[in-house]
Amino acid sequence: MESNNQSKHEEQLFPTYKRWNITFKSASGSTITDQSGKTYIDLMAGISVVNLGHGHPAVLKAVEQQLHEGWHASNFFHYEGQQQTAELLTAHSCGDLVFFANSGAEANEGAIKLARKHTGRKKIISFLQSFHGRTFGSMAATGQDSIHKGFGPMLEGFEYVPYNDVKALENAVDEETAAVIVEPVQGEGGVIPGEHTFLQAVEEAAKKAGALLICDEIQTGLGRTGAFFAHEHSGLNPDIITAAKALGNGIPTGAVIGKAHLKEAFGPGSHGTTFGGNPLAMAAAQATLRTLIEEDWSSKAADKGEALLKELKEKLSSLNKVKDIRGKGMMIGIELTEPAAETIIKLQEKGVLAIAAGPNVLRLLPPLTIEWETLMKGVHAIEETLKNK
């Protein structure tokens, strides 16, 4: 019955998503409930979005208050919320200035524009299997042919090199390079952590060539990997950091965080947005950031993620269908010897939500706030599913 209703409801929608046979009704903490009343343990957090869990009271209160005060006037006005949120982001990063966007793709688009404008160069280096968004600029930076297919020629100036390959990187970076954009952990590409020596080599090569280092922290940032930003694990000092997903804990917002020396490149008229940095998004972002920082969810995610990875390795490593288990903090990939899609559907039948990263990787991105007992129920369901398939 639900399937028929879904088909009817989606007759007017472009079929851009391979949707599951689940219709969302409500969500709370680390669970989602569908229209039939079935409740699922959420091990995906809206794709690393609701790091504080669904309906977090601090975010809810801030957004509700702002709804009564107003949610749009345009960026011709000063918004106190923008300044306050920017202060939080710069105080807890190596950046000095912030531009607010609406999404991760827009943040990466802004970062690419800023790098080209500042350097006067056009070459952007990224990595095979990377994912940076689906607008033309962010899509061109994405090192996956499947994302490019059918859209004609990509924007000029983008070059892809193998991830974790220092020599290939050093051969690619030259005096024409405006920036190197890197995910400290590749998310959509398979949950592949960047090796410390590789990430440090990325920074060194970029700075030696006079290029900028952009760390794409859309999925990895704001506590997800056990640090406020994942590049901190390797001691990097990027020129630009992009953030989104978890920034508003589900209210759409994104940010380009840059060093002070980039200020002149983004002067009046150089970039803009109608909705970016609107008061509603800033209320959500401020409440999210304050909660993440004051309650130290980064270190909690580090500890919980380490324990989770240990449990998964103990329970799953010996299974025939499991090839590898890897990750950082609360961002974990279970690489299978077969496509992950069937496992994801089987888990849904057991009341657990997870997603894929590439064809064969089961990706776990639970809310950082998930209770350990609930998390272990999810792990048990994964173990049973992979044993019985």
LUMMIVEX-302070 format. One record per atom (N, C-alpha, C): x negated, y, z negated; residue in one letter. Coordinates in steps of 0.1 Angstrom, whole numbers, plus 5000, padded with zeros to 4 digits. Example, Ala and Ser with C-alpha at 12.3 -4.5 7.8 and 13.67 -1.06 7.14 Angstrom:
residues 2
486849434922A
487749554922A
486849674922A
487249784929S
486349894929S
487150004921S
***
This chain:
residues 389
499249885000M
500050005000M
499150135000M
498150124991E
497250244991E
496550265004E
496150155011S
495450175024S
496350235034S
497650205034N
498550265043N
498750415040N
498850445028N
498950585024N
497750665028N
496550605026Q
495350675030Q
495350705045Q
495750605053S
495750625067S
496650735071S
497850735065K
498750845067K
498250985063K
497650985052H
497151115046H
495951165055H
495251085062E
494051125069E
494251135084E
495451145088E
495651155103E
495151285108E
495151395099Q
494751525103Q
493251555100Q
492551455096L
491151475092L
490251425102L
489151495105F
488051435114F
487551315106F
487251195113P
486851075107P
485351075105P
484851175098T
483351195096T
482851105085T
483751055076Y
483250975065Y
483850825066Y
482950735063K
483450595062K
483950575047K
485250615045R
485750625032R
486050485027R
485950475013W
486350345007W
487850345005W
488350225002N
489850205000N
490150244986N
489750364982I
490050424968I
490550564970I
491650594964T
492150734964T
491950794950T
491150904949F
490850964936F
492051024930F
492151004917K
493251074909K
492651164898K
491751114890S
491151184879S
489751134876S
489051214868A
487751174863A
487451234849A
486751154841S
486351204828S
485051134823S
484151214819G
482851164814G
482151084825G
482050954823S
481350864832S
482350764839S
483550804840T
484550714847T
485450794856T
485950724867I
486850774877I
488050684877I
489250744878T
490450664879T
491150694892T
491550584899D
492250594912D
493750604910D
494450624922Q
495850644921Q
496650524916Q
496050404917S
496750294911S
496550274896S
495750364890G
495450354876G
494250274872G
493550224883K
492250144880K
491150244876K
490350214866T
489250294862T
487950234865T
487050314870Y
485750264874Y
484650334866Y
483550254863I
482350304857I
481650384869I
481250504867D
480650584877D
479150584876D
478550504885L
477050504886L
476550584898L
477350674902M
476850764914M
476950914911M
477750944901A
477851084897A
478151184908A
478951144917G
479251234929G
478051254938G
477151154938I
475851164945I
474951264938I
474651234926S
473751314918S
474251454915S
475551474914V
476151604912V
476551624898V
477451534892V
477951564879V
476951504868V
475751564867N
474751514858N
475251514844N
476151614840L
476651614827L
477951534825L
478251464836G
479551384835G
480751464840G
481851404843H
483051464848H
483651544837H
484151664841G
484951744831G
484151784819G
482951814819H
482151854807H
482851974801H
483051974788P
483852084782P
483152224783P
481852224783A
481252364784A
481452424798A
481352334808V
481552384822V
482952414824V
483852334819L
485352354820L
485752484814L
485252514802K
485552634795K
485052754802K
483852754807A
483252864814A
484052894827A
484352794835V
485052814847V
486452864845V
487152804835E
488552844832E
488552994828E
487553034820Q
487553174816Q
487253264828Q
486353224837Q
486053304848Q
487253314858Q
488053204859L
489253204867L
490253324863L
490353344850H
491153454846H
490553594848H
489253594849E
488553724851E
488353764865E
488353664874G
488253694888G
487153604894G
487353564907W
486353474913W
485753514926W
486053634931H
485453684943H
485553834944H
484453894948A
484554044951A
483654074963A
482653994966S
481653994976S
480254034971S
479254014978N
477854044974N
477454184975N
478454274978F
478154414977F
478154464963F
478754374954F
478754404940F
477654334932F
477254394921H
476354324912H
477254234904H
476754104903Y
477354004894Y
476453974883Y
476854004871E
476053964859E
475653814859E
476653734863G
476453594863G
475253544872G
475053614883Q
473953584892Q
472653614885Q
472553724879Q
471253764872Q
470953664861Q
471953634853Q
471853544842Q
471453404846Q
472053354857T
471753224862T
470353224868T
469953324875A
468653344881A
467553344870A
467853404858E
466953414847E
466653274842E
467753194841L
467553054836L
466752974845L
466952984858L
466252904868L
464752944869L
464553074868T
463053114869T
462353094856T
463053094845A
462453074832A
462052924831A
462652834838H
462452694837H
461852634850H
461252724858S
460552674870S
459352764872S
458652744883C
457452824887C
457852934896C
459252954898G
459653054907G
459953194900G
460153294908D
460353434903D
461653494908D
462153454920L
463253514926L
464253404931L
465553434931V
466553334935V
467553394945V
467853314955F
468953344965F
469953234963F
471253274960F
472253174958F
473053144971F
473253014973A
473952964985A
475152884980A
475752804988N
476952724985N
476652574984N
475452534989S
475252384991S
473752364993S
473352234992G
471952194995G
471552225009G
472352195019A
471952225032A
471752375034A
472552455029E
472352605030E
471152645022E
470852585011A
469652625004A
468352585012A
468352465018N
467252435027N
467152515039N
468352555045E
468352645056E
467752775053E
468052825041G
467452955036G
465952945034G
465552825029A
464152805026A
463352805039A
463852735049I
463252735063I
463152875069I
464152955068K
464153085073K
463153175065K
463153155052L
462153235044L
460753205047L
460453075049A
459053035053A
458653085066A
459553075076R
459153125089R
459053285089R
459853345082K
459853495081K
458553545074K
458253475063H
457053525055H
455753495063H
455653375069T
454353345075T
454253385090T
455353415096G
455353445110G
455053325119G
455153205113R
454853085121R
456153005122R
456252905131K
457452835132K
457352685129K
456252625128K
456052485126K
456452445112K
457352355110I
457752295097I
457452145097I
456752105087I
456451965086I
457351895076I
457951785079S
458651705069S
458251565071S
459051475066F
458651335065F
459651235071F
459251125076L
460051025081L
460950975070L
462250945073Q
463250905064Q
463651005053Q
463151135055S
463651245047S
465051275050S
465751345041F
467051405043F
467151545037F
467451645045H
467451785040H
468851855044H
469751785050G
471051845053G
471451825067G
472651875070R
473251855084R
473551975092R
473152095087T
473152215096T
472052195106T
472052285116F
470952255126F
469552275121F
469352365112G
467952385107G
467652265098G
468552235088S
468252135078S
468251995085S
469051975095M
469151855103M
467751835111M
467251945116A
466051935123A
464851895114A
464951935101A
463951905092A
464051765087A
465251705089T
465451565084T
464851465094T
464051375088G
463251285096G
463951155099G
465251155104Q
465951035107Q
466651055120Q
466350965129D
466950975143D
468450965142D
468950885133S
470450855132S
471150985129S
470551075122I
471151205118I
471151305131I
470151285139H
470051375151H
470851335163H
471251205163K
471851145175K
473151215179K
473151245192G
474451305198G
474551455198G
473551525192F
473651665190F
472751745200F
472151675209G
471351745219G
469951775213G
469151865219P
467851895214P
467851955200P
466951905192M
466751965179M
466052105180M
466152185170L
465452305170L
463952285171L
463252365178E
461852355180E
461052375168E
459852315167G
458952345157G
458852245145G
459652145146F
459752045135F
458951925138F
458151875128E
457351755130E
457451665118E
457451535121Y
457651435110Y
456451345109Y
456051325096V
454951235094V
455351135083V
454651015083P
455050915073P
454950965059P
455850925050Y
455850965036Y
454750875029Y
454150945019N
453050875011N
451850845020N
451650915031D
450550885040D
449651015040D
448651025032V
447851145031V
447151185044V
446551085050K
445851115063K
446651165073K
447851105075A
448851155086A
449251305083A
449451325070L
449851465066L
448751565069L
447551535065E
446351625067E
446151645082E
446351545090N
446251565105N
447251655111N
448451655104A
449551735110A
449551885106A
449051915094V
449052055089V
447952135095V
448352245101D
447252325108D
447652475106D
446952565114E
447152705112E
448452755118E
449152665125E
450452705130E
451652665121E
451252595110T
452352545101T
452852655092T
454152675092A
454752765083A
455052705069A
455452585069A
455752515056A
455752365057A
455552305046V
455752155045V
456852145035V
457952075039I
459052055030I
459151905026I
459151875013V
459051745008V
460051714996V
460651594996E
461351544985E
460451474975E
460351514963P
459451444953P
459751294952P
461051264953V
461551124955V
462551124967V
462251044977Q
463151044988Q
464450974984Q
465551044985G
466850994981G
467550904991G
468150975001E
468850905012E
467850805019E
466650835019G
465650745026G
465350615019G
465950595007G
465750465001G
465250474986G
465350584980V
464850604966V
463350564966V
462550644972I
461150614973I
460350724966I
459750704954P
459050804947P
457750844955P
457450974955G
456251014961G
455050984951G
454050934957E
452850904948E
452151034944E
451651034932H
451051164927H
449951214936H
449051124941T
447951164949T
448551224963T
449651164968F
450251214980F
450851354978F
451651364968L
452351494966L
451251604963L
450251574956Q
449151674953Q
448451704966Q
448251614975A
447651634988A
448551724997A
449851704996V
450751795003V
450551934999V
450551964986E
450252104982E
448952154986E
447952074985E
446552114989E
446452145003E
447052065012A
446952085026A
447752205030A
448952225024A
449752345028A
448952475024A
448452475012K
447752605008K
446452625015K
445752525019K
444552535026K
444852595040K
445952565046A
446352615059A
447152745059A
447352795046G
448152925045G
449552905047G
450052775046A
451452745048A
452152735034A
453452735033L
454152725021L
454552585018L
454652555005L
455152425000L
456552444995L
457452375002I
458852374998I
459252234991I
459652234979C
460152114973C
461652104973C
462152014980D
463551994981D
464051914969D
464651984959E
465051924947E
466551914946E
467251904958I
468651894958I
469251784950I
468651664953Q
469051544946Q
468251514933Q
467051554933T
466151514923T
466051614911T
466551734913G
466351834903G
467351834891G
467151914882L
468051944870L
468251824862L
467051764858G
467051654848G
467151514854G
467551494867R
467751364872R
466651264870R
465451304873T
464251214873T
463551214859T
464051284849G
463351294836G
462551414835G
462551504844A
461951634843A
462951734848A
462851864844F
463851964849F
463851964865F
462651964871F
462451944885F
461451834887F
461651744897A
460851624898A
459451654902A
459151764909H
457751794912H
456851814900H
457551844889E
456751864877E
455951744872E
456451624876H
455851494873H
454351494879H
454251564890S
452951554897S
452151684895S
452651774887G
451951904884G
451951994896G
452951994905L
452952084917L
453352224913L
452952314922N
453252454920N
453852514934N
455052464937P
455652504950P
455852654952P
455852694964D
456252834968D
457752854967D
458452744971I
459952744972I
460452614966I
461552624958I
462252514953I
463652524958I
464252424963T
465752424966T
466452344957T
467652394952A
468452324942A
469952334947A
470752234943A
472152244946A
472852124938A
473552044944K
474251924938K
474651944923K
473651914914A
473951924900A
474052064894A
473652164902L
473552304897L
474852354891L
476052324897G
477252364891G
478052244886G
477452134884N
478052014878N
479351974886N
479452004899G
480551974907G
481252094913G
480952214908I
481452334915I
480352374925I
480752384938P
479752404948P
478852524946P
477552504946T
476652614945T
475252554949T
474352644954G
473052604957G
472052724955G
470752694954A
469852804952A
468552784959A
467952894964V
466552894969V
465752974958V
464852904952I
463952964942I
462652984947I
462153114948G
460853144954G
459953224946G
458653224950K
457653304944K
457753454947K
457253534938A
457353684940A
456753734953A
455753664958H
455053714970H
455953704982H
457053634981L
457953614993L
459053724993L
459053814984K
460153914982K
460453994995K
459454045001E
459654135012E
460254065024E
459953935025A
460553855037A
462053845036A
462653855024F
464053845023F
464553975018F
464354085026G
464854215023G
466354225028G
466954345026P
468254375030P
468554335045P
469654255047G
470054215061G
469354095066G
468354045059S
467553925064S
468253795063S
469153785053H
469853665050H
471153695042H
472153615042G
473353645034G
474353535034G
475353555027T
476453455025T
477653525019T
478853485024T
480053545018T
480353485004T
480253355002F
480653294990F
479453264980F
478253254985G
477153214977G
476953314964G
476853244953G
476653324940G
477953384935G
479153334940N
480353394935N
480553374920N
481353454913P
481453444898P
481853304893P
482653234900L
483153104896L
481953004896L
481253004907A
480052914908A
479052954898A
478853084895M
477853124885M
478253084871M
479553094868A
479953044855A
479652904853A
479952824863A
479652674862A
478152654861A
477352714869A
475952694869A
475352734856A
475752854851Q
475252894838Q
475552794827Q
476752754826A
477152654816A
476352524817A
476252484830T
475452364833T
474052374828T
473352474833L
471952494829L
471752504814L
472552584808R
472352604793R
472552474786R
473552394790T
473752264784T
472552164787T
472152164799L
470952074803L
469752114795L
469452244793I
468252294786I
468452274771I
469452324766E
469652334751E
469752194745E
470352104752E
470551964747E
469451874753E
468451924760D
467251854765D
467651724772D
468551734782W
468951614790W
467851564799W
466851644802S
465751594810S
464951484803S
464551514790S
463851414783S
464651294779S
465951314777K
466951204774K
467051114787K
467051184799A
467151104811A
465851024813A
464751084809A
463451004811A
463450884802A
463950894790D
463950774781D
464950674785D
466150724788K
467250634792K
466950564806K
466350644815G
465950584828G
464850484827G
463950504818E
462850404816E
463450274810E
464350284800A
465050164795A
465950094805A
466650174813L
467450124824L
466650044834L
465550104838L
464650034848L
464149904843L
463749904830K
463349784823K
464349674823K
465649714820E
466749614819E
466949554833E
466949644843L
467249604857L
466149504862L
464949534859K
463849444863K
463949314856K
464249314843E
464349184836E
465549104841E
466649164844K
467849084848K
467849054863K
467249134871L
467449124886L
466249074894L
465049094889S
463849074897S
463748934902S
464248834895S
464148694899S
465148654909S
466148734911L
467248704921L
466748704935L
467248604943N
466748594957N
467148714965N
468248774962K
468648894971K
467949024967K
467149024957V
466449144952V
465049154957V
464649254965K
463349264970K
462449354961K
463049464956D
462249564948D
463249644940D
462749694928I
463549784920I
462549894916I
462950014920R
462150134918R
462950254914R
462250364910G
462850484907G
462150564897G
462850674893K
462250764883K
463450824875K
463350814862G
464450864854G
465750794857G
466850874859M
468150814862M
468450814877M
467350794885M
467450784899M
466750654903M
467550544906I
467050414908I
467550344920I
466650284927G
467050204939G
466750054937G
467749974941I
467549824941I
467549784955I
466349754961E
466249714975E
466649564976E
467549544985L
468049404987L
467449345000L
467649215001T
467249155014T
468349155024T
469349225021E
470549225030E
471149365029E
472049405038P
472749535037P
473449545023P
473449665018A
473949695005A
475449715005A
476049735017A
477449775018A
478449665011A
478149545014E
479049435008E
478949434993E
477749454988T
477549454973T
478349574967T
478349684974I
479049804969I
480549774968I
481049714978I
482549674977I
482849574966I
481949474965K
482149374954K
482049444940K
481149544939L
481049614926L
482349694923L
482949744934Q
484149824932Q
485249734927Q
485349604932E
486249514927E
486149484912E
484849494907K
484549474893K
484649604885K
485049714892G
485249844885G
484049924883G
483049914893V
481849984892V
481550054905V
481150184904L
480850264916L
479350284918L
478850254929A
477450274933A
477450314948A
476350354953I
476150394967I
474950334973I
474850344986A
473650304993A
472650414995A
471350374998A
470350475002A
469650405014A
470050435026G
469550355037G
470450225038G
470150135047P
470950015048P
470849915037P
469749895031N
469549785022N
469349825007N
469449945004V
469149984990V
470350024983V
470649964971L
471649994962L
471150114953L
471850224954R
471350344947R
472150374934R
471450394923L
472150424910L
471850564906L
472850644904L
472650784900L
473750814889L
473650744878P
474750774868P
474650914862P
475750964856P
475651084849P
474551064838P
473751174835L
472751164825L
473351134812L
474651174810T
475351164797T
475951034795T
475850944804I
476550814803I
476150734790I
477150674783E
476850604771E
476050474775E
475150434767W
474350314770W
475150184771W
476150174763E
477050054764E
477750054777E
478250164782T
478950174795T
477950144806T
476750194805L
475750174815L
475350024816L
475349954804M
475049814804M
476149724810M
477349774808K
478449704815K
478349714830K
477849824835G
477549844849G
476449754854G
475449744846V
474249654849V
474749514849V
475549474840H
476049334840H
476849304852H
477649404857A
478449384869A
477549364881A
476449444882I
475549434893I
474849294892I
474449254881E
473849114879E
474749004884E
475949014879E
476948904883E
477248914898E
477349024904T
477649044918T
476448984926T
475249014923L
474148964931L
473848824929L
474248764917K
474048624915K
475048544923K
476248594923N
477448514929N
477648534944N
477048624950K
477248654964K
476848534972K
***
